[in-house]
Amino acid sequence: MMRGDKYDLEEIGFLIESDHIAPEELEAAFKTARVPVENEILDLFQRAQPLVLEIAKELAGREGRTTSDIRSQPKKGWDQAGPDSLG
């Protein structure tokens, strides 16, 4: 979230979509994030939040999912992944 340029936001969108992160989860994470008190870093973090939330909302809407939908899906761990899961 530091650069805030097109490529940074595309990477953030990829991560949100890949991990199925809901906007509500991001809002909670923003409130508890440990951000360095350096003014420039804090400013960049605060300015990026609305952009990142908008990306998350767009992805959630496109997929027609909610936080409860996402959390009800079991995640596969290494112990549950079979040999075909790697491609």
N, C-alpha and C positions, 0 to 999 in steps of 0.2 A: 504494500500500500504506500510505499515511499515515493515512487516516481510519479504515479498517477497518470502516466502516459498511456497511449492506446495499447501498447504491448503488455504493460503491467496489468491493465484492466482485463485484457484477454486472458492472461494467466490466472488472474483471480477468478474470472468466470469459469475457466476450466476446472479449477480446484473446487469451487462451489458445486458445480454440476457433477463432478466425479464423486465427491463425498456426500452429495445430496444434503447440503447444508441449507437449512431453512432460514428465512429472514429473521425470525424470532431468535434463533440461536446466535446469529451474528449480533443482533442488538444486545443480547445478554453478554456476549463475549466482549463487545466494545465497552460495556460498563465496567467490566472486571479486568480489562487489559492493563498490563503494567507497561506503561509508555515512559520512556526517558523524559525528564522534565526540561530537556533542552527545547527552547521555544520553537525552533525550526521543525524538529521532529514532531513535537506535539501538534503544531499547526498543520503539518502534512497529514498526520493521522486523523485529525478532526475533519479536515476538508475531504478526505477520501471516503469517510463513512457513508455519506448519502449516495455516492456513486456506487459503492460496493453493495449497499442495501438495494439499490435500484436493480443492479445485476441479479441479485438473489431473488428479488420479487419477480422479475421477468422470467427467470428460469423456472421458478416454482409455478408460475402461472402457465407457462408453456407446457410443463409436464403435468399440470393439473394435480399437484400434490400439496399436502399440508404437513406440518411437523409431525402430527400423529401418524400419518401414512408412512413417513420416512422411518420413524423410530420403531414401527411395528415389523419392519423387515429385518430378519436375522442377518447378522454380518458373518461372513465366512472367515474363520481364522486359518492359520497355517495348518492346524491339526485337522481341519475339515476339508481342506482343498485337496482334490485328487490330482493325479498326474495330468489329466486333460485340462485342468484349470490354467495351466501356464502356456497353452497355445498349441 
